[in-house]
Amino acid sequence: MGLPPSSYYDSLEELWDEEEEPEEIETLMKVVPSVYHQYFNSFSKVKAEKLPPHPAYTLRAYISENLEKGFILPSSSSTGAPVLFVKKKDGGLRLCVDYHKLNAVTRNNKYPVPPMNQLLTVFNGFSVFSKIDLCGAYNLLRIKEGEEHLTCFRTKYGSYEYLVMPFGLTNAPASFQNLVNDIFYDLLDIYVVVYLDDIMVFSKSEEEHFTHVYTVLSRLRANNLFSKASKCLFHVSSVEYLYYVVSSEVLKIDQEKVQQILNWPPPRKLKALQSFLGFANFYCHFIKNYSKNICSLTSFLKKDSCFPLNEEALRQFHQLKEAFTISPILSHFDPYLPTILEIDASDYALGAVLSQTSDSGKHPIAFDSRKLLLAELNYEIHDKELLGIVWALKRWRAFLLSLFPLLKFSPIIPHFNILCHQRFSLALKPAWLNFSLNFTFQSPTALASWPPFQMHCHVRTTFTKRGGKISSARIQ
């Protein structure tokens, strides 16, 4: 695309709104590279306030500001939801309306909001990143005419209803994701990923990145979507995105989150333990054998559990905190590299590691684990190992099926001798073995040469042949 002519910058002041605060302009000049100043109005606080609301610091101020903007109106609805304020990351306050009763009777919008871990799989080989944070995202959508009264909220200053979509509605995330996906539909996973109001632009070179960012900013401007300059980053080699640190080759835990874990005091109540484990679970794929190592902690999640934590649970609590400080850096998945899947099963949990090998050695892609269900606890060890294999194949199916056709992956099964010599019940698990036929294993491999596995392939081939079809199942 090339850079705009230098004469363009001489008239940059024409884009500045007379009401724009000097400090906002100063922030813009520091954060946004000069080559993108032609999109200044995409970062304008004054223009943004004409559509999306900004943080309210008191209830009265929130009502006054939104009445003035035309986002809310006094309501005569016979029902209404209560409100409260929660702290934002930047220290401001966000008003939240408790819509749980309305959400309970709302028909859900089934438009998919992409899982965070799915969005983080597309960055392999890209070295230049820009992050754009949209301003007042949900308030850019209007409530359907005639249904505004359903959003009524009650305050001591009266009842009000929204004309724009507020935070708290069950369909708000899906509706907004639908909007941004429609805007960037042809760019998604090519050089753009979008999670609600967080946009990431990624490229392989600086020159290419200029063109990509120009395209993204142009579409935002054309659709009247505005960004907050203080939350944006441009042309960096490493960036925090969706609570992870992303670079061209690796994925890391945000150090602020690690410090938050380290400062966490031992839980003394059930809710405190639930909060800690919920936070830790978000990064569990960085920790090997995570589920196995928190068994004592999870036993305290039962309602009849007595606090404080016992000695074993406290030991696991401190070990988990330490594990976050030494957690490995995960590499991005590359479908052109040899892949290794390691599986292990214990008495109480399953564990798996997905790794790849390159010239620099073996690198972990992801860890995963889960506790065995009550019925699974009664399985024999060889059944638990087979369960672990199928569970790991399902967990990373998208990766393993996307391998370059000439590559196969190697499963490593520590107790394969048990699988071969223990009694095997084929009737218990035909679906497991049938699912495994979708994958191409490295040859020679323990799993491919496993007698029950070969027997199941033979049975399947014979069955399909009787039906007049030729089976395409092959174990290589």
DRENDO-1510 file (C-alpha; in Angstrom, 1 decimal, always signed):
<recs>
REC; n; res; u; v; w
REC; 1; MET; +0.0; +0.0; +0.0 .
REC; 2; GLY; +2.9; +2.4; +0.7 .
REC; 3; LEU; +3.0; +5.3; +3.1 .
REC; 4; PRO; +0.7; +8.4; +2.7 .
REC; 5; PRO; +2.4; +11.5; +1.2 .
REC; 6; SER; +4.3; +13.7; +3.6 .
REC; 7; SER; +2.1; +16.6; +2.8 .
REC; 8; TYR; -0.7; +14.7; +4.5 .
REC; 9; TYR; +0.8; +15.2; +7.9 .
REC; 10; ASP; +0.8; +19.0; +7.4 .
REC; 11; SER; -3.0; +18.9; +7.6 .
REC; 12; LEU; -3.2; +16.5; +10.5 .
REC; 13; GLU; -4.6; +19.2; +12.7 .
REC; 14; GLU; -7.7; +19.2; +10.5 .
REC; 15; LEU; -8.7; +15.8; +12.0 .
REC; 16; TRP; -8.5; +17.1; +15.6 .
REC; 17; ASP; -11.8; +17.9; +17.2 .
REC; 18; GLU; -11.9; +21.3; +18.8 .
REC; 19; GLU; -13.2; +19.6; +22.0 .
REC; 20; GLU; -10.3; +17.1; +22.1 .
REC; 21; GLU; -8.3; +17.3; +25.3 .
REC; 22; PRO; -4.6; +18.1; +24.9 .
REC; 23; GLU; -3.6; +15.1; +27.0 .
REC; 24; GLU; -5.6; +12.8; +24.7 .
REC; 25; ILE; -3.7; +14.2; +21.6 .
REC; 26; GLU; -0.4; +13.7; +23.5 .
REC; 27; THR; -1.2; +10.1; +24.2 .
REC; 28; LEU; -2.1; +9.5; +20.6 .
REC; 29; MET; +1.2; +11.0; +19.4 .
REC; 30; LYS; +3.1; +8.7; +21.7 .
REC; 31; VAL; +1.3; +5.4; +21.2 .
REC; 32; VAL; +0.2; +5.4; +17.6 .
REC; 33; PRO; +3.0; +5.5; +14.9 .
REC; 34; SER; +2.9; +8.5; +12.7 .
REC; 35; VAL; +2.1; +6.5; +9.6 .
REC; 36; TYR; -1.3; +5.7; +11.1 .
REC; 37; HIS; -2.2; +9.3; +12.1 .
REC; 38; GLN; -4.5; +9.5; +9.1 .
REC; 39; TYR; -6.8; +7.3; +11.2 .
REC; 40; PHE; -6.7; +9.7; +14.1 .
REC; 41; ASN; -10.5; +9.9; +14.3 .
REC; 42; SER; -10.6; +6.2; +14.9 .
REC; 43; PHE; -9.0; +7.0; +18.3 .
REC; 44; SER; -10.9; +10.1; +19.1 .
REC; 45; LYS; -12.3; +10.2; +22.6 .
REC; 46; VAL; -14.8; +13.0; +21.7 .
REC; 47; LYS; -16.1; +11.1; +18.7 .
REC; 48; ALA; -16.3; +7.8; +20.6 .
REC; 49; GLU; -18.4; +9.4; +23.3 .
REC; 50; LYS; -21.1; +10.2; +20.8 .
REC; 51; LEU; -21.7; +6.4; +20.6 .
REC; 52; PRO; -20.1; +4.2; +23.3 .
REC; 53; PRO; -20.2; +5.3; +26.9 .
REC; 54; HIS; -17.0; +5.6; +29.0 .
REC; 55; PRO; -16.5; +4.6; +32.6 .
REC; 56; ALA; -18.8; +6.1; +35.1 .
REC; 57; TYR; -17.4; +6.9; +38.6 .
REC; 58; THR; -20.7; +7.4; +40.4 .
REC; 59; LEU; -24.2; +6.3; +39.7 .
REC; 60; ARG; -25.6; +9.8; +39.3 .
REC; 61; ALA; -22.8; +10.6; +36.9 .
REC; 62; TYR; -23.4; +7.4; +34.9 .
REC; 63; ILE; -27.1; +8.3; +34.6 .
REC; 64; SER; -26.5; +11.9; +33.6 .
REC; 65; GLU; -23.9; +11.0; +31.0 .
REC; 66; ASN; -25.9; +8.3; +29.4 .
REC; 67; LEU; -29.1; +10.4; +29.3 .
REC; 68; GLU; -27.2; +13.1; +27.6 .
REC; 69; LYS; -25.7; +10.7; +25.0 .
REC; 70; GLY; -29.1; +9.1; +24.4 .
REC; 71; PHE; -28.1; +5.6; +25.5 .
REC; 72; ILE; -30.8; +5.4; +28.2 .
REC; 73; LEU; -34.3; +6.8; +28.9 .
REC; 74; PRO; -36.5; +7.1; +32.0 .
REC; 75; SER; -38.6; +3.9; +32.1 .
REC; 76; SER; -42.1; +3.1; +33.3 .
REC; 77; SER; -41.6; -0.6; +33.1 .
REC; 78; SER; -43.2; -2.6; +35.9 .
REC; 79; THR; -40.0; -4.7; +36.3 .
REC; 80; GLY; -36.4; -3.8; +36.7 .
REC; 81; ALA; -33.0; -5.3; +37.5 .
REC; 82; PRO; -30.7; -4.1; +40.3 .
REC; 83; VAL; -27.3; -2.5; +39.6 .
REC; 84; LEU; -23.8; -2.5; +41.1 .
REC; 85; PHE; -20.3; -1.2; +40.2 .
REC; 86; VAL; -17.2; -3.3; +39.7 .
REC; 87; LYS; -13.6; -2.1; +39.3 .
REC; 88; LYS; -12.0; -2.1; +35.9 .
REC; 89; LYS; -8.4; -3.0; +35.2 .
REC; 90; ASP; -7.5; +0.7; +34.7 .
REC; 91; GLY; -9.0; +1.6; +38.1 .
REC; 92; GLY; -12.2; +3.0; +36.8 .
REC; 93; LEU; -15.7; +1.7; +37.6 .
REC; 94; ARG; -18.1; -0.1; +35.3 .
REC; 95; LEU; -21.8; -0.3; +36.1 .
REC; 96; CYS; -23.2; -3.8; +35.9 .
REC; 97; VAL; -26.9; -4.7; +35.8 .
REC; 98; ASP; -28.0; -8.0; +37.2 .
REC; 99; TYR; -30.0; -9.4; +34.3 .
REC; 100; HIS; -30.0; -13.1; +35.5 .
REC; 101; LYS; -33.8; -13.2; +35.6 .
REC; 102; LEU; -34.1; -11.8; +32.1 .
REC; 103; ASN; -31.4; -14.0; +30.8 .
REC; 104; ALA; -33.2; -17.1; +32.2 .
REC; 105; VAL; -36.1; -16.6; +29.9 .
REC; 106; THR; -34.1; -15.3; +26.9 .
REC; 107; ARG; -33.7; -17.4; +23.7 .
REC; 108; ASN; -30.0; -17.8; +23.4 .
REC; 109; ASN; -28.1; -16.5; +20.3 .
REC; 110; LYS; -26.2; -19.6; +19.1 .
REC; 111; TYR; -23.5; -17.6; +17.2 .
REC; 112; PRO; -20.2; -19.0; +18.4 .
REC; 113; VAL; -17.7; -16.9; +20.4 .
REC; 114; PRO; -14.3; -18.5; +19.6 .
REC; 115; PRO; -12.5; -20.3; +22.4 .
REC; 116; MET; -9.4; -18.3; +23.5 .
REC; 117; ASN; -7.1; -21.2; +23.1 .
REC; 118; GLN; -8.3; -21.7; +19.5 .
REC; 119; LEU; -7.4; -18.1; +18.6 .
REC; 120; LEU; -3.9; -18.5; +20.0 .
REC; 121; THR; -3.0; -21.3; +17.5 .
REC; 122; VAL; -2.5; -19.2; +14.4 .
REC; 123; PHE; +0.6; -17.1; +15.3 .
REC; 124; ASN; +3.3; -19.6; +14.3 .
REC; 125; GLY; +5.8; -17.9; +11.9 .
REC; 126; PHE; +4.5; -14.4; +12.4 .
REC; 127; SER; +6.9; -11.9; +13.8 .
REC; 128; VAL; +5.1; -8.5; +13.9 .
REC; 129; PHE; +2.0; -7.8; +15.9 .
REC; 130; SER; -0.4; -5.0; +16.6 .
REC; 131; LYS; -3.2; -5.0; +19.1 .
REC; 132; ILE; -6.3; -2.8; +18.8 .
REC; 133; ASP; -8.8; -2.4; +21.7 .
REC; 134; LEU; -12.3; -1.2; +20.7 .
REC; 135; CYS; -14.0; +1.4; +22.8 .
REC; 136; GLY; -17.4; +0.9; +24.4 .
REC; 137; ALA; -18.0; -2.1; +22.2 .
REC; 138; TYR; -21.4; -3.4; +23.2 .
REC; 139; ASN; -23.0; +0.0; +23.2 .
REC; 140; LEU; -22.5; +0.2; +19.4 .
REC; 141; LEU; -25.5; -2.1; +19.0 .
REC; 142; ARG; -29.1; -0.9; +19.4 .
REC; 143; ILE; -31.8; -2.8; +21.3 .
REC; 144; LYS; -34.6; -4.0; +19.0 .
REC; 145; GLU; -37.3; -1.3; +18.8 .
REC; 146; GLY; -40.2; -2.1; +21.1 .
REC; 147; GLU; -38.1; -4.3; +23.5 .
REC; 148; GLU; -36.2; -1.5; +25.3 .
REC; 149; HIS; -38.4; -1.9; +28.4 .
REC; 150; LEU; -36.9; -5.4; +29.0 .
REC; 151; THR; -33.6; -3.8; +29.8 .
REC; 152; CYS; -35.0; -1.6; +32.6 .
REC; 153; PHE; -32.8; -1.2; +35.7 .
REC; 154; ARG; -33.7; +0.3; +39.1 .
REC; 155; THR; -31.7; +2.9; +41.0 .
REC; 156; LYS; -32.5; +5.2; +43.8 .
REC; 157; TYR; -32.7; +8.0; +41.2 .
REC; 158; GLY; -35.4; +6.2; +39.3 .
REC; 159; SER; -35.9; +3.5; +36.7 .
REC; 160; TYR; -34.2; +3.6; +33.2 .
REC; 161; GLU; -34.1; +1.5; +30.1 .
REC; 162; TYR; -31.4; +1.1; +27.5 .
REC; 163; LEU; -31.6; +2.0; +23.8 .
REC; 164; VAL; -28.2; +0.3; +23.2 .
REC; 165; MET; -27.0; -3.1; +24.2 .
REC; 166; PRO; -25.7; -3.1; +27.8 .
REC; 167; PHE; -23.2; -5.4; +29.5 .
REC; 168; GLY; -24.9; -8.4; +31.3 .
REC; 169; LEU; -27.3; -9.6; +28.6 .
REC; 170; THR; -26.8; -13.2; +27.8 .
REC; 171; ASN; -26.7; -12.6; +24.0 .
REC; 172; ALA; -24.4; -9.5; +24.1 .
REC; 173; PRO; -21.1; -11.4; +23.5 .
REC; 174; ALA; -22.5; -13.5; +20.6 .
REC; 175; SER; -24.2; -10.5; +19.0 .
REC; 176; PHE; -21.0; -8.4; +19.1 .
REC; 177; GLN; -18.8; -11.2; +17.9 .
REC; 178; ASN; -21.2; -11.6; +15.0 .
REC; 179; LEU; -20.7; -7.9; +14.1 .
REC; 180; VAL; -16.9; -7.9; +14.2 .
REC; 181; ASN; -16.7; -11.2; +12.3 .
REC; 182; ASP; -18.9; -9.9; +9.6 .
REC; 183; ILE; -16.6; -6.9; +9.3 .
REC; 184; PHE; -13.3; -8.9; +9.1 .
REC; 185; TYR; -14.8; -12.2; +7.7 .
REC; 186; ASP; -12.3; -12.5; +4.8 .
REC; 187; LEU; -9.2; -11.6; +7.0 .
REC; 188; LEU; -9.9; -13.9; +10.0 .
REC; 189; ASP; -7.0; -16.3; +10.7 .
REC; 190; ILE; -5.1; -14.9; +7.7 .
REC; 191; TYR; -3.7; -11.8; +9.5 .
REC; 192; VAL; -6.5; -10.9; +11.9 .
REC; 193; VAL; -8.0; -12.6; +14.9 .
REC; 194; VAL; -10.8; -11.0; +16.9 .
REC; 195; TYR; -12.1; -11.9; +20.3 .
REC; 196; LEU; -15.1; -9.6; +21.1 .
REC; 197; ASP; -13.5; -6.1; +21.3 .
REC; 198; ASP; -9.8; -7.3; +21.2 .
REC; 199; ILE; -8.3; -7.3; +17.7 .
REC; 200; MET; -4.9; -8.7; +16.9 .
REC; 201; VAL; -3.1; -8.0; +13.6 .
REC; 202; PHE; -0.1; -10.2; +12.7 .
REC; 203; SER; +2.3; -10.3; +9.8 .
REC; 204; LYS; +5.6; -11.8; +8.7 .
REC; 205; SER; +7.3; -8.6; +7.9 .
REC; 206; GLU; +7.2; -4.9; +8.7 .
REC; 207; GLU; +6.3; -3.9; +5.1 .
REC; 208; GLU; +3.4; -6.4; +5.1 .
REC; 209; HIS; +2.2; -5.3; +8.5 .
REC; 210; PHE; +1.7; -1.7; +7.3 .
REC; 211; THR; -0.7; -2.9; +4.7 .
REC; 212; HIS; -2.5; -5.2; +7.1 .
REC; 213; VAL; -3.0; -2.4; +9.8 .
REC; 214; TYR; -4.2; +0.1; +7.2 .
REC; 215; THR; -6.8; -2.4; +6.1 .
REC; 216; VAL; -8.0; -3.1; +9.6 .
REC; 217; LEU; -8.2; +0.6; +10.6 .
REC; 218; SER; -10.0; +1.5; +7.4 .
REC; 219; ARG; -12.7; -1.1; +8.1 .
REC; 220; LEU; -13.1; +0.1; +11.6 .
REC; 221; ARG; -13.5; +3.7; +10.4 .
REC; 222; ALA; -15.9; +2.7; +7.7 .
REC; 223; ASN; -18.1; +0.9; +10.3 .
REC; 224; ASN; -17.9; +3.7; +12.9 .
REC; 225; LEU; -16.0; +1.5; +15.4 .
REC; 226; PHE; -13.6; +3.4; +17.6 .
REC; 227; SER; -10.4; +2.4; +19.5 .
REC; 228; LYS; -8.8; +3.5; +22.7 .
REC; 229; ALA; -5.3; +4.6; +21.9 .
REC; 230; SER; -3.9; +4.1; +25.4 .
REC; 231; LYS; -4.7; +0.3; +25.1 .
REC; 232; CYS; -3.3; -0.2; +21.6 .
REC; 233; LEU; +0.1; -1.4; +20.6 .
REC; 234; PHE; +1.7; -1.2; +17.2 .
REC; 235; HIS; +4.5; -3.1; +15.4 .
REC; 236; VAL; +5.8; -5.1; +18.4 .
REC; 237; SER; +7.5; -8.5; +18.4 .
REC; 238; SER; +5.8; -9.6; +21.6 .
REC; 239; VAL; +2.3; -8.6; +22.9 .
REC; 240; GLU; -0.1; -9.5; +25.7 .
REC; 241; TYR; -3.3; -10.9; +24.2 .
REC; 242; LEU; -6.1; -12.6; +26.0 .
REC; 243; TYR; -4.0; -12.9; +29.2 .
REC; 244; TYR; -1.1; -14.6; +27.4 .
REC; 245; VAL; +2.2; -13.2; +26.1 .
REC; 246; VAL; +2.4; -14.0; +22.4 .
REC; 247; SER; +5.5; -13.8; +20.2 .
REC; 248; SER; +6.6; -15.4; +16.9 .
REC; 249; GLU; +7.7; -18.7; +18.3 .
REC; 250; VAL; +6.3; -19.1; +21.9 .
REC; 251; LEU; +3.4; -18.6; +24.2 .
REC; 252; LYS; +3.9; -17.5; +27.8 .
REC; 253; ILE; +1.9; -16.8; +30.9 .
REC; 254; ASP; +1.5; -13.1; +31.6 .
REC; 255; GLN; +3.9; -12.3; +34.5 .
REC; 256; GLU; +1.3; -10.2; +36.2 .
REC; 257; LYS; -0.9; -13.3; +36.5 .
REC; 258; VAL; +2.1; -15.3; +37.8 .
REC; 259; GLN; +2.7; -12.7; +40.5 .
REC; 260; GLN; -1.0; -12.8; +41.3 .
REC; 261; ILE; -0.8; -16.5; +41.9 .
REC; 262; LEU; +2.3; -16.1; +44.1 .
REC; 263; ASN; +0.6; -13.6; +46.3 .
REC; 264; TRP; -2.5; -15.7; +46.8 .
REC; 265; PRO; -3.0; -16.6; +50.5 .
REC; 266; PRO; -4.0; -20.1; +51.5 .
REC; 267; PRO; -7.8; -20.5; +51.0 .
REC; 268; ARG; -9.8; -20.6; +54.3 .
REC; 269; LYS; -13.3; -20.9; +52.8 .
REC; 270; LEU; -14.9; -22.8; +50.0 .
REC; 271; LYS; -15.5; -19.7; +47.8 .
REC; 272; ALA; -11.8; -18.7; +48.3 .
REC; 273; LEU; -10.7; -22.2; +47.1 .
REC; 274; GLN; -13.1; -22.1; +44.2 .
REC; 275; SER; -11.7; -18.7; +43.2 .
REC; 276; PHE; -8.1; -19.9; +43.4 .
REC; 277; LEU; -8.7; -23.1; +41.4 .
REC; 278; GLY; -10.7; -21.2; +38.8 .
REC; 279; PHE; -7.9; -18.8; +38.3 .
REC; 280; ALA; -5.3; -21.6; +38.1 .
REC; 281; ASN; -7.4; -23.7; +35.7 .
REC; 282; PHE; -7.2; -21.0; +33.1 .
REC; 283; TYR; -3.4; -21.8; +32.7 .
REC; 284; CYS; -3.6; -25.5; +33.5 .
REC; 285; HIS; -2.2; -26.4; +30.0 .
REC; 286; PHE; +1.1; -25.0; +31.1 .
REC; 287; ILE; +1.4; -27.4; +34.1 .
REC; 288; LYS; +2.3; -31.0; +33.6 .
REC; 289; ASN; -0.1; -33.5; +35.4 .
REC; 290; TYR; -2.1; -30.6; +36.7 .
REC; 291; SER; -5.2; -32.6; +37.7 .
REC; 292; LYS; -3.1; -35.3; +39.5 .
REC; 293; ASN; -1.3; -32.6; +41.5 .
REC; 294; ILE; -4.5; -30.9; +42.8 .
REC; 295; CYS; -6.5; -34.0; +43.9 .
REC; 296; SER; -6.3; -33.1; +47.6 .
REC; 297; LEU; -7.3; -29.5; +46.9 .
REC; 298; THR; -10.3; -30.5; +44.8 .
REC; 299; SER; -11.5; -32.9; +47.5 .
REC; 300; PHE; -12.2; -29.7; +49.6 .
REC; 301; LEU; -14.7; -28.5; +47.0 .
REC; 302; LYS; -17.4; -30.8; +48.5 .
REC; 303; LYS; -20.0; -29.0; +50.5 .
REC; 304; ASP; -19.4; -31.0; +53.7 .
REC; 305; SER; -15.6; -30.3; +53.6 .
REC; 306; CYS; -14.1; -28.7; +56.8 .
REC; 307; PHE; -11.6; -25.9; +56.5 .
REC; 308; PRO; -8.8; -25.0; +57.0 .
REC; 309; LEU; -6.9; -27.1; +54.5 .
REC; 310; ASN; -5.1; -30.2; +55.8 .
REC; 311; GLU; -1.3; -30.7; +55.5 .
REC; 312; GLU; -1.5; -32.6; +52.1 .
REC; 313; ALA; -3.8; -29.9; +50.6 .
REC; 314; LEU; -1.5; -27.1; +51.8 .
REC; 315; ARG; +1.5; -28.9; +50.3 .
REC; 316; GLN; -0.3; -29.1; +46.9 .
REC; 317; PHE; -1.3; -25.5; +47.2 .
REC; 318; HIS; +2.3; -24.3; +47.6 .
REC; 319; GLN; +3.6; -26.8; +44.9 .
REC; 320; LEU; +1.0; -25.4; +42.4 .
REC; 321; LYS; +2.2; -21.9; +43.1 .
REC; 322; GLU; +5.8; -22.9; +42.6 .
REC; 323; ALA; +4.8; -24.8; +39.4 .
REC; 324; PHE; +3.6; -21.5; +37.9 .
REC; 325; THR; +7.0; -19.9; +38.5 .
REC; 326; ILE; +8.9; -22.6; +36.6 .
REC; 327; SER; +6.1; -23.4; +34.0 .
REC; 328; PRO; +7.6; -24.0; +30.6 .
REC; 329; ILE; +7.3; -21.7; +27.6 .
REC; 330; LEU; +5.0; -23.3; +25.0 .
REC; 331; SER; +5.8; -23.4; +21.4 .
REC; 332; HIS; +3.3; -22.7; +18.6 .
REC; 333; PHE; +2.1; -25.8; +16.8 .
REC; 334; ASP; +3.7; -26.4; +13.4 .
REC; 335; PRO; +2.0; -28.9; +11.1 .
REC; 336; TYR; +5.3; -29.5; +9.3 .
REC; 337; LEU; +7.2; -30.7; +12.3 .
REC; 338; PRO; +7.4; -34.3; +13.8 .
REC; 339; THR; +4.9; -34.6; +16.6 .
REC; 340; ILE; +5.0; -36.6; +19.8 .
REC; 341; LEU; +2.0; -37.4; +22.0 .
REC; 342; GLU; +2.9; -38.7; +25.5 .
REC; 343; ILE; +0.1; -40.3; +27.6 .
REC; 344; ASP; +0.1; -41.5; +31.2 .
REC; 345; ALA; -2.6; -42.7; +33.5 .
REC; 346; SER; -2.5; -42.9; +37.3 .
REC; 347; ASP; -5.0; -44.3; +39.8 .
REC; 348; TYR; -6.9; -41.0; +39.9 .
REC; 349; ALA; -6.1; -38.9; +36.8 .
REC; 350; LEU; -5.0; -38.9; +33.2 .
REC; 351; GLY; -2.2; -36.8; +31.8 .
REC; 352; ALA; -0.8; -36.0; +28.3 .
REC; 353; VAL; +1.9; -33.9; +26.7 .
REC; 354; LEU; +1.9; -32.7; +23.1 .
REC; 355; SER; +5.4; -31.9; +21.8 .
REC; 356; GLN; +7.2; -31.3; +18.6 .
REC; 357; THR; +10.9; -31.8; +17.6 .
REC; 358; SER; +12.9; -29.4; +15.6 .
REC; 359; ASP; +16.6; -28.7; +15.0 .
REC; 360; SER; +16.8; -27.0; +18.4 .
REC; 361; GLY; +15.3; -30.0; +20.2 .
REC; 362; LYS; +12.0; -31.1; +21.7 .
REC; 363; HIS; +9.5; -28.4; +22.6 .
REC; 364; PRO; +6.2; -28.7; +24.5 .
REC; 365; ILE; +3.1; -27.5; +22.7 .
REC; 366; ALA; +0.6; -28.1; +25.4 .
REC; 367; PHE; -0.1; -30.1; +28.6 .
REC; 368; ASP; -3.4; -31.4; +29.7 .
REC; 369; SER; -4.9; -33.6; +32.4 .
REC; 370; ARG; -8.2; -34.5; +34.0 .
REC; 371; LYS; -9.4; -36.5; +37.0 .
REC; 372; LEU; -11.0; -39.9; +36.4 .
REC; 373; LEU; -14.7; -40.1; +36.8 .
REC; 374; LEU; -16.2; -42.3; +39.5 .
REC; 375; ALA; -16.9; -45.2; +37.1 .
REC; 376; GLU; -13.5; -44.8; +35.5 .
REC; 377; LEU; -11.8; -45.3; +38.9 .
REC; 378; ASN; -12.8; -48.9; +38.7 .
REC; 379; TYR; -11.1; -49.5; +35.4 .
REC; 380; GLU; -8.1; -51.9; +35.2 .
REC; 381; ILE; -4.8; -50.2; +34.5 .
REC; 382; HIS; -4.8; -51.2; +30.8 .
REC; 383; ASP; -8.3; -49.7; +30.4 .
REC; 384; LYS; -7.1; -46.5; +32.0 .
REC; 385; GLU; -4.2; -46.3; +29.6 .
REC; 386; LEU; -6.5; -46.9; +26.6 .
REC; 387; LEU; -8.9; -44.3; +28.0 .
REC; 388; GLY; -5.9; -41.9; +28.2 .
REC; 389; ILE; -5.0; -42.5; +24.6 .
REC; 390; VAL; -8.5; -41.8; +23.2 .
REC; 391; TRP; -9.0; -38.8; +25.5 .
REC; 392; ALA; -5.7; -37.2; +24.3 .
REC; 393; LEU; -6.5; -37.9; +20.7 .
REC; 394; LYS; -9.8; -36.1; +21.1 .
REC; 395; ARG; -8.3; -33.3; +23.1 .
REC; 396; TRP; -5.8; -32.4; +20.3 .
REC; 397; ARG; -7.6; -33.8; +17.4 .
REC; 398; ALA; -7.5; -30.6; +15.4 .
REC; 399; PHE; -3.7; -30.5; +15.7 .
REC; 400; LEU; -3.1; -34.2; +14.9 .
REC; 401; LEU; -5.4; -34.3; +11.9 .
REC; 402; SER; -3.8; -31.1; +10.5 .
REC; 403; LEU; -0.3; -32.6; +10.2 .
REC; 404; PHE; +1.3; -32.5; +6.8 .
REC; 405; PRO; +0.2; -35.7; +4.9 .
REC; 406; LEU; +3.7; -37.1; +4.9 .
REC; 407; LEU; +4.1; -36.8; +8.6 .
REC; 408; LYS; +2.8; -39.1; +11.3 .
REC; 409; PHE; +2.8; -38.6; +15.1 .
REC; 410; SER; +4.3; -40.9; +17.7 .
REC; 411; PRO; +2.3; -41.9; +20.7 .
REC; 412; ILE; +4.4; -42.7; +23.8 .
REC; 413; ILE; +2.7; -45.1; +26.2 .
REC; 414; PRO; +4.7; -45.8; +29.4 .
REC; 415; HIS; +2.7; -48.9; +30.4 .
REC; 416; PHE; +2.5; -50.5; +26.9 .
REC; 417; ASN; +3.7; -53.8; +28.2 .
REC; 418; ILE; +0.6; -53.9; +30.5 .
REC; 419; LEU; -1.6; -53.2; +27.5 .
REC; 420; CYS; -0.1; -56.2; +25.6 .
REC; 421; HIS; -0.2; -58.7; +28.4 .
REC; 422; GLN; -3.3; -57.9; +30.4 .
REC; 423; ARG; -6.7; -59.4; +29.4 .
REC; 424; PHE; -8.5; -57.2; +27.0 .
REC; 425; SER; -12.2; -56.7; +26.7 .
REC; 426; LEU; -13.0; -55.7; +23.1 .
REC; 427; ALA; -16.7; -55.4; +23.9 .
REC; 428; LEU; -16.1; -52.6; +26.3 .
REC; 429; LYS; -14.3; -50.2; +23.9 .
REC; 430; PRO; -15.1; -50.7; +20.2 .
REC; 431; ALA; -16.0; -47.0; +19.8 .
REC; 432; TRP; -12.6; -46.0; +21.3 .
REC; 433; LEU; -10.7; -48.1; +18.8 .
REC; 434; ASN; -12.9; -47.0; +15.9 .
REC; 435; PHE; -12.2; -43.4; +16.7 .
REC; 436; SER; -8.4; -44.1; +16.7 .
REC; 437; LEU; -8.6; -45.2; +13.1 .
REC; 438; ASN; -8.9; -41.5; +12.1 .
REC; 439; PHE; -5.2; -41.0; +12.9 .
REC; 440; THR; -2.0; -42.0; +11.2 .
REC; 441; PHE; +0.6; -43.3; +13.6 .
REC; 442; GLN; +4.3; -43.4; +13.2 .
REC; 443; SER; +5.5; -46.8; +12.1 .
REC; 444; PRO; +6.7; -48.9; +13.8 .
REC; 445; THR; +4.7; -47.9; +16.9 .
REC; 446; ALA; +3.4; -49.7; +19.9 .
REC; 447; LEU; -0.2; -48.7; +19.3 .
REC; 448; ALA; -0.3; -49.7; +15.7 .
REC; 449; SER; +1.1; -53.1; +16.5 .
REC; 450; TRP; -1.1; -53.7; +19.5 .
REC; 451; PRO; -3.0; -57.0; +18.9 .
REC; 452; PRO; -6.4; -55.8; +20.0 .
REC; 453; PHE; -6.0; -52.7; +17.8 .
REC; 454; GLN; -5.1; -54.8; +14.8 .
REC; 455; MET; -8.0; -57.2; +15.6 .
REC; 456; HIS; -10.4; -54.3; +15.7 .
REC; 457; CYS; -9.2; -53.1; +12.3 .
REC; 458; HIS; -9.7; -56.6; +10.9 .
REC; 459; VAL; -13.2; -56.9; +12.3 .
REC; 460; ARG; -14.1; -53.5; +10.9 .
REC; 461; THR; -12.7; -54.3; +7.4 .
REC; 462; THR; -14.6; -57.6; +7.3 .
REC; 463; PHE; -17.8; -55.9; +8.4 .
REC; 464; THR; -17.7; -53.2; +5.8 .
REC; 465; LYS; -16.8; -55.7; +3.1 .
REC; 466; ARG; -20.0; -57.7; +3.9 .
REC; 467; GLY; -21.9; -54.4; +3.4 .
REC; 468; GLY; -20.5; -54.2; -0.1 .
REC; 469; LYS; -18.1; -51.5; +0.7 .
REC; 470; ILE; -14.3; -51.4; +0.7 .
REC; 471; SER; -12.8; -50.2; +3.9 .
REC; 472; SER; -10.2; -47.4; +3.7 .
REC; 473; ALA; -8.9; -48.0; +7.2 .
REC; 474; ARG; -5.1; -48.6; +7.3 .
REC; 475; ILE; -2.7; -48.8; +10.2 .
REC; 476; GLN; +0.7; -47.8; +8.9 .
</recs>
